[in-house]
Amino acid sequence: MKKNILGLFLTLVLSGTIQAETVFVTLEKDNALAVVDPLAGKLIKSVGVGLRPRGLAISPDSKFLYVATSDENTIKIIDTESFKEVGRLPSGKDPETFALNPAGDRLYVSNEDDSLVTVIDIAHKKIVTQIKVGVEPEGITVSRDNLWAVSASETTNMVHWIDTKTNAIVENTLVDPRPRALSFTADSRQLWVTSEMAGTLMILDVKTKQLIKTINFEVQGVTHDKIQPVGVVIDKDGKRGYVALGPTNRVAVINAQTFAVEKYLLVGQRVWNLAFSPDQRRLYTTNGTSNDISIIDLDTQTVTKSVGVGTYPWGVAVKP
């Protein structure tokens, strides 16, 4: 029976019905990178990568991982096959979060202590410029059309719109207190911004740089002070968005057309960041204090599995 099941699984993978993939997770307290097989639902290995790894991204060709090792003031380049370090990028002080542009040739790094965004030329491994932004920048993202890099400053309570051609700030938009993460829709027409202190999600119009809608969250049995939105992603079809609600241990599912909250999915403790599978049939969450990731089946909108990965999982990226 086991052989028949294994044979069926391999047939489905080879036919493309099930797409094999690898999930990478930074472990802030273990100074390591967890490598997970999500289809088997197991941790493959844990690899040391440096001191306090947090932000994580994968190159467009899936050959390299970029890992911010905050306490080493650098972004390391890791080969996704050998898991060995193959280079470093000058990131400025204490890099935590960063965004990779669609072409994969520029990184935009938040330097929280210095109130800067550092722009890195990846091919030449050099800093292009540093842009002064508001106090305590953290969340950062780049639009799919590559026109905008947007930085959220937690203490100034603003998002800063950076023209990627000139690297100049062209506008600042006031948002709810302590904006933590932000993400563009696939058509680059909207920017979704989470506010940790207000417990809200703000939808901004990219053309006008103004607020379209503020979404509030209410979770039965959870006090409002525990509702602390952080990571946010929107599917490529613009049907649904997903928001990690931190200490509520839930992910909010949002209708991206009506902006209604459709449901809340119970995941691990202190859910932090989110990433789609390549086919967007699954969503992976990092759960900081339960030391695991949750796997969400997006066809059924259910949590199917949790996988222990190590101490304080933070960033997540997926290789096809």
N, C-alpha and C positions, 0 to 999 in steps of 0.2 A: 504493500500500500504506500509506504514512504517513498519508494522509488517512483511509483506512478505520479505521486503529488509533485516530487522534485522534477520529473520529466515534464509535467504540465507547466510548472512554473518557468522552467527554462524555455519551453516553447513560446510562452506568452511574452517573456522578455525579448527573445530573439525576433518575434514577430512585431514587436513595438507596442503590443497591447498593454504591457507593463513596462515602463521605462526605468531602467536601472539608474541610480544616482548615488552620490555621496554627499553627506551633510558634514560641514565643518563648523565647529563651535569653539570659540575662545573661552578659556577657563581662567578667570581673573586671579583667583587665589592659588591655583595650581601652577601658574606660569606655563600653561600648556595649551595645546590644540587637540580637541577631541575629534576623532574621525569615526563617523557613524554610518552604518548601512541601514537606511530607514525602512527598506522593504523587508529585511530580515528582522528589523527592530532590535539591533544590538550595536554595542560599542565595538568597533574594530580595534582601535588602538588610541593611545594618548601620546602626543609628541611634545617635548619641551620646545618652546619657541622664544622664551625671553621673559623679562620682568613685566608683570601686570598687562597681559594682552587684553585688548577690548575691541576696538573697531576692526572690522573684517570685511573684505570684498574679494571677489574673484575676477580675473581678467576676462575680457570678452571671448577669448579663445580657450578659456578654462585651464590654461597651462600653469597659471600662477595665482597664489593667494597673496594679498597684501594685508599685513597684520600690524596694527598699531601696538607697539610695546611701550606703554606710557612712561614707565620708570626708566627706560633707556633712551627716551627722546628720539625715537626713530620709528620708521615703518619698515618692517622686514618683508622681503619677497621670498615666498616659500614655493618650491616646486610641488605641484599637486600630485605627482606620481611618487617621487622619492621622499617627500616631506622634509627635504633639506633646504636650508637657507641658501639662496643663490644671489642675494643682493640686499642692499639697504637704500632707503630714500631719506633725504634730509627733511624732517617734518616740522621743525620748530620744537619748542618746549612742550612736554607733556601732551602728546597727541592722544586723543580719546576716540573721537569719531571723525570720519572722513567720507567723502563721496568721490566715486570714480565717474568720469564723464562717459558718454555713450561710445566714443571712439576708443576709449581705454588708454589715452595718452596723457591725461591730466588727472591729478588728484587734488582735491580741495580739502584741507585739513583744519579742524577746529583746534586752536590753541587757547584753551579756556583761561589759563592764568594770565596770559598776555593780551587778551581781547583782540586776537588776530585770527585771520584766515590765511593759511599758507598755501600757495599754489605751486604744485610740483610738476615739472616736466619729467615724466617717467623714463623715457628713452635715454635722456641725458643725465638722469639722476641728480637734478639740480632744482633749486628754488627759483621760480620765475619771478614771484613777487610775494609780499605779505600785505594784507589789506586790513586796515584798522576797522573793527566792527564794535558792537556794543559789549557790555560787561558780561563775562562768562558765556561765550559762545559754545554751544554743544551740537545741537542738531544741524545737519547740513545735507543738502541734496542738489542734484543737477537735473534740469529738465531734459526730457527725452529728445527734444529738438535742439538741445545744446545751446540754447540762447541764454539761460539763466542758471547761475549758482546762487542758492539762497541759504543764508546762515541765520540761525535763531539764537538770540542772546538771552540767557535765562534771567539775568538781573535787570537788563534794560527793557525786557518784555517787548521786543521787536523782532521782526524778520527783516533781513537786509538783502535787497535784490542786487546781485552783482552781475553786470554785463560780462559774459565770458570772452567777448572780443577785446574789451578794453580793461577788464579786471577792475572796473570802477563801480562803486555803489551808486545806483541811479534812483533808488527810492527805498524808504523805510516804512514798514507798516506796523502800527501798534497792535499787539495781540494780547490775549489773556495772560495772567501771570505765570512765569516759569515755563515758557515753551520748551519742550524737550525733544520732539522729533518731528520731521516733516517729510512729505512725499508728494511728488507730482502725479497726476493722472497720466495715462499713457499718451493721450492726445496733447499733453502739456498745457491744457486750458485751465486746470484747477491746481491749487496747492492746498494740501491737507496738513494742518498743524495741530499738534496736541499741546494742551496746557495741563501740567502736572498739578499745580496748586488750585486752579479753578475747577478741575475735573471735567474739562470740555475738549471738544474737537472743533476747530474752526476751518471752514471751507473758504478759501480766497480765490477770487477771479484773477487770473494771471494778467489779462489785458489791462484791467483797471488797478490791480494791486489792492483791491478792497474786499472787505468781508461780504460773502454771499449768505453764509449760514453758520450759526453756532449750535452745536449738538451737545446736549447734556445727557449724562448717564445716570441711571438709577438701577441698582442691583438689590433685589429683595434680600433682606437680612444683613446688608452691608451698610455701615454708616458712610456718610458722604466724604469724610476725611480720608477714607481708605480708597476712594476712587481716584487714582492717580494715573491718567493716561500717559503712556510713553510711546513705544514703537507703533508705527502705522504703515500699512501697505494697501494698495488698491489693485485689483486684478486688471489684466491687460484689456479685457472687454468692457471695462467700466461698469460692471454690474454690481460688484460689492467691494467694500473696503473693510479692513480688519484693524482693530485697535487693541493693543495690549494695555490692560488696566491695572498693572502693577500689583499692589497688595490685595486687590479683590480676587486675585487668582483666576481671572477670567479674560477672555477675548471677546470684544463686542463685534457683532456682525452688522454692518451698515449697508442699507440699500443705497448704492451710489447715484441712483436717479432721483429718489424721493428724499433721501437723507434720513429715512426712518431707521431706528435701531430695530433689527429683526429679531435678534436673540443674543444671549450671552453663553459662551462656551466655557465650562469649567476646565481649567488646565492646572499646571503646577503652581508652586508658591512664588510670588513676586515675579510675575511674567514680565519680561523686559523687551526683547526684540523678536522680530518675525521675518520669515523668508518663505517664498513660494517654491514649490518644486518646479522644474523646467516646464512641465506641461500644465502647471497651475491646478492640479487636481489634489494637491496636498499643501498644507501650511505647517511650518515648523516654528515652534516657539522656544525661546530660552527662558528657563524658570530659575531665577537666581538663588533662592533660598531652599528649594527642594532638590537642587543639584541635578536637574534632569531637563530633557526637552519633551515637549508634547507634540504628537503627530495628529493633525486634524485632516480628516477626509472631507474635501470641499464639495464633493458630489452629494454626500449625505448630510453635510454640516454637523459632523460628530467627531469627538475626540476618540481616536482608536487605540492609542498606545502612548506610554511614556517610556523613555529610555534614560537610564542613569548615565551621566557623562563625566562627572567630576565636580570640583568645588567652584561654585559661583559662575555658572555659565553666563556669558554676556552677549557676544556677537554671534551671528550665524550666516553662513553662505552655503550655496548648493552647487555642486558640480554635476552636469549631465552625465 
